[in-house]
């Protein structure tokens, strides 16, 4: 029992150290400040416009603008924070030779890696809570309705970021710098949001007789089933067009959470295999 407690205590210590070091990174602070300014700025801009117009239709349009800007800001800056922190936590310590000091102590590689990944998640969650909280307040002040739909959106957005973080983290374990994992993380995020397009390509290719189109369709179909579909976690259209206190529609939350955790676990296992084989 003492060994289990020691394992988790050591892992949590590494996670807290990673969290403190990550929150000091200037680029993470800059992304967070820009996101806050964007959300707050959108509220004050529409508040100023509502004073000049005042009609009910205009106020409704301004509320939609706040929602549209808020969702975009959280998606853009949230994923940038996710990618940059997930891509840098391991390579920076390898470059600064901190990892050698840590692993020379009674710390297993699995424990070290779990602590670094957990620390990265703490940073992602904290930044997401801050951005989501400001967005929540802005929508509430504009419509005077408790926007519970935003809470579900923030929850699903985290699982989207978790998938991107896990595979970016796996790439970082194989790299010597944060540059390549950052590019890879951006690629994962973009392709994860284009998987529905891959499905359309495979369906259109199946209607032709050209062998090149058929091969393209087969590749697209395979990628559609292999790659995570990050669009499943988006409630953008529902947030903009539904009432703020409506429940999410046409989705199964437990299934999405299991879906996100499954891909995240796959990404983390890949990172462990890569890191275990890495010469340190």
C-alpha positions as CSV (number, residue, x, y, z in Angstrom):
1,X,0.0,0.0,0.0
2,X,2.9,2.3,0.8
3,X,4.3,1.7,-2.7
4,X,1.0,2.7,-4.3
5,X,0.8,5.8,-2.2
6,X,4.4,6.7,-3.0
7,X,3.7,6.2,-6.7
8,X,0.8,8.5,-6.8
9,X,2.5,11.0,-4.5
10,X,5.5,11.2,-6.8
11,X,3.3,11.4,-9.9
12,X,1.3,14.3,-8.4
13,X,4.5,16.1,-7.4
14,X,5.7,15.9,-11.0
15,X,2.3,17.0,-12.2
16,X,2.3,20.1,-10.0
17,X,5.8,21.0,-11.0
18,X,4.8,20.7,-14.7
19,X,1.7,22.8,-14.0
20,X,3.8,25.6,-12.3
21,X,6.4,25.6,-15.0
22,X,3.9,25.6,-17.8
23,X,1.8,28.5,-16.4
24,X,5.0,30.5,-16.4
25,X,5.5,30.1,-20.1
26,X,5.1,33.5,-21.8
27,X,3.4,32.1,-24.9
28,X,0.7,30.3,-22.7
29,X,0.1,33.6,-20.7
30,X,-0.1,35.5,-24.0
31,X,-2.7,33.2,-25.5
32,X,-4.7,33.3,-22.3
33,X,-4.6,37.1,-22.2
34,X,-5.6,37.4,-25.9
35,X,-8.5,35.1,-25.3
36,X,-9.7,37.1,-22.3
37,X,-9.4,40.3,-24.2
38,X,-11.3,38.9,-27.2
39,X,-14.3,37.6,-25.1
40,X,-14.5,40.7,-22.9
41,X,-14.0,43.0,-25.9
42,X,-16.9,41.2,-27.8
43,X,-19.2,41.8,-24.9
44,X,-18.4,45.5,-24.5
45,X,-18.6,46.1,-28.3
46,X,-22.0,44.5,-28.5
47,X,-23.1,46.3,-25.3
48,X,-22.2,49.6,-27.0
49,X,-24.0,48.7,-30.2
50,X,-27.2,47.8,-28.2
51,X,-27.2,51.3,-26.7
52,X,-27.3,52.8,-30.2
53,X,-29.9,50.4,-31.7
54,X,-31.9,48.8,-28.9
55,X,-34.4,46.8,-31.0
56,X,-35.1,43.2,-29.9
57,X,-33.9,41.8,-33.2
58,X,-30.6,43.7,-32.9
59,X,-30.1,42.5,-29.3
60,X,-30.6,38.9,-30.4
61,X,-28.1,39.3,-33.2
62,X,-25.6,40.8,-30.8
63,X,-26.0,37.8,-28.4
64,X,-25.4,35.5,-31.4
65,X,-22.2,37.5,-32.2
66,X,-21.0,37.1,-28.6
67,X,-21.6,33.4,-28.8
68,X,-20.0,33.1,-32.2
69,X,-16.9,35.0,-31.1
70,X,-16.7,33.2,-27.8
71,X,-16.9,29.7,-29.3
72,X,-14.2,30.7,-31.9
73,X,-11.9,32.2,-29.3
74,X,-12.1,29.1,-27.0
75,X,-11.5,26.8,-29.9
76,X,-8.6,28.7,-31.4
77,X,-6.7,29.8,-28.3
78,X,-7.7,26.6,-26.3
79,X,-6.2,24.3,-28.9
80,X,-3.1,26.5,-29.3
81,X,-2.5,26.3,-25.6
82,X,-3.2,22.5,-25.7
83,X,-0.7,21.9,-28.5
84,X,2.1,24.1,-27.3
85,X,2.0,22.8,-23.7
86,X,1.7,19.1,-24.8
87,X,4.5,19.5,-27.3
88,X,7.0,21.1,-25.0
89,X,6.7,19.5,-21.5
90,X,9.0,16.5,-22.4
91,X,11.4,17.9,-25.0
92,X,12.2,20.9,-22.9
93,X,13.3,18.7,-20.0
94,X,15.3,16.5,-22.3
95,X,17.0,19.5,-23.8
96,X,17.7,21.0,-20.4
97,X,18.8,17.6,-19.0
98,X,16.2,17.8,-16.2
99,X,14.8,14.4,-17.1
100,X,18.1,12.7,-16.3
101,X,18.1,14.2,-12.8
102,X,14.5,13.1,-12.3
103,X,14.9,9.5,-13.6
104,X,18.1,9.1,-11.6
105,X,15.9,9.1,-8.5
106,X,13.5,6.3,-7.7
107,X,11.1,7.4,-10.3
108,X,9.8,5.1,-13.1
109,X,9.5,6.2,-16.6
110,X,5.8,5.4,-16.5
111,X,5.4,7.5,-13.4
112,X,7.4,10.4,-14.9
113,X,5.4,10.3,-18.1
114,X,2.0,10.1,-16.3
115,X,3.0,13.1,-14.1
116,X,4.0,15.2,-17.1
117,X,0.8,14.3,-19.0
118,X,-1.3,15.1,-15.9
119,X,0.4,18.4,-15.4
120,X,-0.3,19.3,-19.0
121,X,-4.0,18.5,-18.5
122,X,-4.1,20.7,-15.4
123,X,-2.9,23.6,-17.5
124,X,-5.4,22.9,-20.2
125,X,-8.3,22.6,-17.8
126,X,-7.4,25.8,-15.9
127,X,-7.2,27.8,-19.1
128,X,-10.4,26.3,-20.4
129,X,-12.2,27.0,-17.1
130,X,-11.1,30.7,-17.2
131,X,-12.1,31.2,-20.9
132,X,-15.3,29.2,-20.4
133,X,-16.2,31.1,-17.2
134,X,-15.8,34.5,-18.9
135,X,-17.8,33.3,-21.8
136,X,-20.5,32.1,-19.4
137,X,-20.7,35.4,-17.7
138,X,-20.8,37.4,-20.9
139,X,-23.7,35.4,-22.3
140,X,-25.6,35.5,-19.0
141,X,-25.2,39.3,-18.7
142,X,-26.4,39.7,-22.3
143,X,-29.5,37.4,-22.2
144,X,-30.2,37.2,-18.4
145,X,-30.6,33.4,-18.8
146,X,-28.3,30.8,-17.2
147,X,-26.4,29.4,-20.2
148,X,-26.1,25.8,-19.1
149,X,-25.6,24.7,-22.7
150,X,-22.2,26.4,-22.5
151,X,-21.2,24.1,-19.6
152,X,-21.8,21.0,-21.7
153,X,-19.9,22.6,-24.5
154,X,-16.9,23.3,-22.3
155,X,-17.0,19.7,-21.1
156,X,-17.0,18.3,-24.6
157,X,-14.4,20.8,-25.7
158,X,-12.0,19.5,-23.1
159,X,-12.3,15.9,-24.4
160,X,-11.6,17.2,-27.9
161,X,-8.5,18.9,-26.5
162,X,-7.6,15.8,-24.5
163,X,-7.4,13.8,-27.8
164,X,-5.2,16.4,-29.4
165,X,-3.1,16.6,-26.3
166,X,-2.5,12.9,-26.1
167,X,-1.3,12.4,-29.6
168,X,0.8,15.6,-29.6
169,X,2.3,14.3,-26.3
170,X,3.1,11.1,-28.1
171,X,4.9,12.9,-30.8
172,X,6.8,15.0,-28.3
173,X,8.2,11.8,-26.7
174,X,9.9,10.9,-30.0
175,X,11.2,14.4,-30.7
176,X,14.2,16.4,-29.4
177,X,12.5,19.8,-29.7
178,X,8.9,21.1,-29.5
179,X,8.8,22.3,-33.1
180,X,7.9,19.0,-34.8
181,X,5.3,18.0,-32.2
182,X,3.7,21.4,-32.5
183,X,3.3,21.0,-36.2
184,X,2.1,17.5,-35.7
185,X,-0.5,18.6,-33.2
186,X,-1.8,21.3,-35.5
187,X,-2.1,18.6,-38.2
188,X,-4.0,16.3,-35.9
189,X,-6.4,19.0,-35.0
190,X,-7.0,20.0,-38.6
191,X,-7.4,16.5,-39.9
192,X,-9.6,15.6,-36.9
193,X,-12.0,18.3,-38.0
194,X,-12.0,17.2,-41.6
195,X,-12.9,13.6,-41.1
196,X,-16.5,14.2,-42.3
197,X,-15.0,15.5,-45.5
198,X,-13.0,12.2,-45.9
199,X,-16.3,10.3,-45.6
200,X,-17.8,12.4,-48.4
201,X,-14.7,11.8,-50.6
202,X,-15.0,8.0,-50.1
203,X,-18.7,8.1,-51.0
204,X,-18.1,10.1,-54.1
205,X,-15.2,7.9,-55.1
206,X,-17.4,4.8,-54.8
207,X,-19.6,6.1,-57.6
208,X,-16.8,6.3,-60.2
209,X,-15.0,3.6,-62.2
210,X,-11.5,5.1,-62.3
211,X,-9.0,3.0,-60.3
212,X,-7.2,6.1,-58.9
213,X,-10.5,7.6,-57.6
214,X,-11.4,4.2,-56.1
215,X,-8.0,3.9,-54.4
216,X,-8.4,7.5,-53.1
217,X,-11.8,6.5,-51.8
218,X,-10.5,3.5,-50.0
219,X,-7.7,5.5,-48.3
220,X,-10.2,8.2,-47.3
221,X,-12.5,5.6,-45.9
222,X,-9.7,4.0,-43.9
223,X,-8.6,7.4,-42.5
224,X,-12.2,8.2,-41.6
225,X,-12.4,5.1,-39.3
226,X,-8.8,5.5,-37.9
227,X,-8.7,9.3,-37.2
228,X,-10.7,10.8,-34.3
229,X,-13.7,12.8,-35.5
230,X,-13.3,16.0,-33.5
231,X,-16.5,17.5,-35.0
232,X,-18.4,15.2,-32.7
233,X,-17.5,17.3,-29.8
234,X,-18.6,20.6,-31.3
235,X,-21.8,22.3,-30.1
236,X,-21.1,25.5,-32.0
237,X,-24.3,25.6,-34.0
238,X,-26.4,24.6,-31.0
239,X,-24.9,27.4,-28.9
240,X,-25.6,30.0,-31.5
241,X,-29.1,29.0,-32.5
242,X,-30.6,27.3,-29.5
243,X,-31.7,28.9,-26.2
244,X,-28.8,29.2,-23.7
245,X,-30.5,26.9,-21.2
246,X,-31.5,24.2,-23.7
247,X,-29.9,20.7,-23.2
248,X,-27.6,19.4,-26.0
249,X,-29.4,17.8,-28.8
250,X,-28.6,14.8,-31.1
251,X,-25.6,13.7,-29.1
252,X,-25.0,11.0,-26.5
253,X,-22.7,12.5,-23.8
254,X,-21.6,9.2,-22.2
255,X,-20.7,7.8,-25.6
256,X,-18.7,10.9,-26.5
257,X,-16.8,10.8,-23.2
258,X,-15.9,7.2,-23.7
259,X,-14.9,8.0,-27.3
260,X,-12.6,10.8,-26.2
261,X,-11.1,8.8,-23.3
262,X,-10.4,5.8,-25.7
263,X,-8.5,7.9,-28.2
264,X,-6.7,9.7,-25.4
265,X,-5.6,6.4,-23.8
266,X,-4.4,5.2,-27.2
267,X,-2.3,8.3,-27.6
268,X,-0.9,8.0,-24.1
269,X,0.0,4.3,-24.6
270,X,1.9,5.3,-27.8
271,X,3.8,8.0,-25.9
272,X,4.7,5.4,-23.2
273,X,6.0,2.9,-25.8
274,X,8.0,5.6,-27.5
275,X,9.4,7.0,-24.3
276,X,10.2,3.6,-22.9
277,X,12.4,2.8,-26.0
278,X,14.0,6.2,-25.9
279,X,17.7,6.3,-24.9
280,X,18.1,8.5,-21.9
